[in-house]
């Protein structure tokens, strides 16, 4: 499972490698209610294969209709540079495209030919995202040239008269500790929210009867898994084993990392006992304060499915709060990087 942005960038790279031209659409501005936020993307090959979305489907249908009748390419051929299409400007268009009342979208359309420079740019973008690094692409609006900028600003899109800076984030990942019913529901909900999910349980036989399609399973030691794969700001660690030998082993590493979320299931009493044990594992008071325990939002949950809802609601809230505060990377832009066009 990849984030929407990562999936689209990877798809563009694969299509370019197979000598297929690509249309790339990016939402620049929105007014009123809009189906997708600024920075959302859709990529499409000339034969209509699509990755991503910029609406609930109606704008995509309009886009494909223009692709089929040739009008889309004719707009590009006028000046051979990216161009902006405004959706929902008139009441008739808003009604035809079934946009929310008062909603408008300004979308940048780029025609990307499968040449060596384009493959290099999208290859570098793909590599950065696969290695959990934020990156950006800068588009020259006059020429269509694209270059990689090896850092990212807080805003998804920075637009001026000459350039578009489009900041891209890697997929978020969750590590779940403990093969149980709560973990099953958490995994299913997390995958629906586009997380990549790993389930870790080193106890013999615990993984034998646990399966959720698309979840990676591992019986490795939890501290090793955290240290090697879940220590960056795009990782979350959720302890659900109810066994200190599993949960505490992961937490003693997780609370020292840059993980955006670290939580552990248990009652108030269990959580208090855990906090009393953690200093013995070498954790400081500041590190222990990062722990979310008891886990989840207080919604009166009782069943495994309800607990999972409360857990993922809290994970979502913490993630978005962190994104609003800005990333840990500097906003200064690197002048280097390859260019495509």
N, C-alpha and C positions, 0 to 999 in steps of 0.2 A: 504494500500500500504506500502511495506517495501523496504528498500534499498536492493540491490542485496546481499550483505554480510549477512544482517540480515535475509533475506528470506531463504538463504541457511542454515545458522546455525540453525534456527528454524525448517526447514524441517528435518535436520539431527536428531535433538532432538526428533521430533515426530516419525520418522522412528525407532530410537533406542528404544523408549518407546513401540512401537508395535512389538518389537523383530525382527526387520529387519536389517541385516548387511548393511553397507554403504561403498561405495567407495567415497573418498573425493580427488578431484584433485585441486591443487593450482599452479598457474603460478609463478615460481621462477625467471626466467630470460627471457628477450626478446632481440632479435637482429633485426635490420632493422625495417621494418613495421610489426606490429603485430596487430591482430584483437582485442585483449583485453590487458589491462595493467597488470603489475606485481601486484600480490596479488589477482587477479580475481580467482573465485572458481567455481567448478561444483561438485555437489554431485549426486550420482546415487545409487539406490537400485539394488539388484541382478536381479530383474525382469524388470529393465530398466526404472524405474520412475526417472526423472531427475529434478534437480533444479539448475539454474545458467547456465553459459556458459564460455568456455575458447577459443572459436573461433567462426567463422561464421556458424558453423555447421558441417564442414567436419571432424574435429578432433573428435567431439562428435560421428559421425558415425563410425569412426575407433575404438574409445573406445568401443562403444556398440557391434561392431563386435567381438572384442577380449573378451568382457564379455560373449557373447553368445557361442563362440567356446571354452571357458575355458582357453585360453592362458593368459588372464590377471591374473587369480588366480594362474596359474602355475608359473608366474614370481614372485609373492609374496611368494609362498610356498617355493621357493629356500632358502630364508633367513628369512622369517617371519618378515620383517621390511619394512618401507617405501622405495620406490625406485623412481628414476628419469627417466622419458622418455623424449627424445629429439626429437622434431618434426621439420622438415624442414632442417635437416643437409645435406641431399643429394638433388640434383636437382630433382631426380625422386620422392622422397617423397614430396618435396615442390609442385611439379606439381600435384601429386595424391591427396594431401590434399588441393590444391588450396590456398596455403598461398601466401601472397604478395611477390613480388620479393625480395629475400634476407632475408625474414623474418624467424626467428627461435623462438621456444618456448621450454623452459625447464619446465617440469611439474612434481611436486611431487605427487605421488599416495599413498594414505593411505587406508588400509583396516581396518574399524572400526567395531568391533564386538559389539553386543547389550548387554554389560554387565553393572553392576552397576556403575563402575567407569566411563565408557564412558558417561552414562546417567547423572551422576553428573556433569561432566565437561561441557557437552553441555547444560545442564540445567542452569548452572551458566553463561555461555556465553550468552544464550538467555535472561536470567533475566537482565544482565547488559545492553544489547543492547535495550531491551524494556524500560528500565529506562533511556535512552539517555546517557549512559556512554560508553566511549571508553574502550575497553578491548583488551587483546591479548591471543593467545594460543601459547604455546611453545611446539614444537614437538622434542622429542629425536630421532634423525635419526638412531640410532643404535637399539633401542628397540621399537620404535613406540609409546612410552608413551606420553601422552598429559597432560599438566597442564595449569591451568588458571593463567595468570599474570595480576594483577589488575591495570595495567597502560599501556600506549602505547608510542612507539617511533614515530618520525616523518616519518620514512620510513615505507612503507607498509609491506615489508619483510626484515628481517635481517637473513642472512644465513651464517653459518660457518660449519666447518667439523663435528660438533657434534649435532647442534640444528638448528631448524628453529623457529624464532619468527615472528608470523603473526599477525599484528595489525588490529583490526576490528573496524569499525565505525558504530554508529547507523544510522537509517534513518534520513534524513532531513525533516523538516516540514515547511509548509507555512500557515500563518494565513492571510486570505484576509478579508478586511473590506468593506462592501457595496455590496449588491446584485444587480449587473448590468451586462451589456453586456461585459465590459472589464474584470470584474471578471470571467465571464463564460469562456472566451478565455484563460485567465491566468491560471485558474484552469485546463483546459484541457491540456495545454502545460506543466504545472508543473507536472501533473500526468504522462505524457509521459516521463518526466525526473526523475521519481521515487520519487517524493516528496509525502508526506502525506499532504493532503490539508483540511483545515477547512475554512468555510465561515461564518463570523459573521455579523449579522445585527440586532440590537435591535429595529429597527423601525417597528411598527405594519404593517403587510401585505406585507412587502418587500420580505420576504422569500417565500411567497405563490406560486409565479410563477417562482421561480429560482430553477433549478435542474441540476446538473451534476453528473452522475453516479460515486459513489465512494467518493464523497466529503461529509464531515461531516458538517451539518448545525447547527448553534446555534443562539439563540436570546438573550443570556446572555449579560451582560454589557461588552463592549470590554476590559476595564481595568482589570476586573476580569479574563477574558479569557487569556489575556497576562500573568498576574501575576501567574496564576495557571498552565498554560500549555505551554507557549511559551517564557520562560525566559532563555533558555540555548543556548550554541553556535551552536546548530544544528537547530535553529529556525529562521525563517524570518517572518517579519510582513510587509504587504503591504496595505496601506490605499487607498481605491478606491471609497469611498462613496461620495466624494464631499460635505460632510456635517460635519462641525466642531464638532458637537455634537457626531458624531461617530468616525471620524478620530482622532481628538485631544484627545479624551478620551483614545484611544488605544496608541497614540504616547507618552502621558505623562508617561505611564508605560514602553513602549517598549524601549525608548531611555535610560532608566536606567538599562536595562538588558544586558546580554551577547549575545543577538541575533546577528547572523552574518550579518543580513541585516535588515534595517528599511527604508522604502520608502513611499512616499505619492504622489499621482497623482495631477497634477494641473499645471497651467501656471507659468511663472516667477513671475507675479504679485501675484497670489494666494500663491505661495511658500514663497514669501517675507512677505506677510501678516501673514502666518502661523508662520514663524520664529519670527515675532514680538509678536505673542500671546503666544508662548510657555514659555517664561520666567515667565509669569503670572501664569503658572501651576506648577511652582517650578523647572523648568529645568535649568541647568547651560549652559553656552556657549559651554563648551566641549561636553556636552550631545547633544545639538542641532546640533553641527557640524557633528554628526554621521548620520544625516538625509539625505537621498538621495531624493532630490526634486529640480526641476522637476524630475520626475521618469523616468527611462529608458535611453537607449542609443539613441543618436540623429541620427535617420535614416529617418527623415522626415515623421514619421508615422502619419496617419490621421484616419484610421478606427479602431474600437475596436480590430480587429485581429492584425493589424499592431502595435498598442500600446502594445498589449500583447507580441508580439515578442520582442519589444524593452525592455520591463520590464524584461522578463525572460532572455534575453541576459545579461542585467546588473546584475541580481541576480546571474547568472552563473559565470560571471567574478569576482564578489566580493567574491563568495564562493571559487572559485579556488585560488584567491589571498590569502585568509585567510588560506587555506590549505597549500599553499606553504610556508607561514610564520611559520607554525608549529602550533600545538594545544596549548591550555592553560594548559594542563596537563603536569606534570613532566615526563621526560624520564627515570627516575630511575625506575628500575624494582623491583616489589614486589616479594620476595622469596616465599611467601605463595601461597596457592591455591591447589585445588584437582588435582589429576592425573588420567588419563585413559590410557589404553593400552590393 
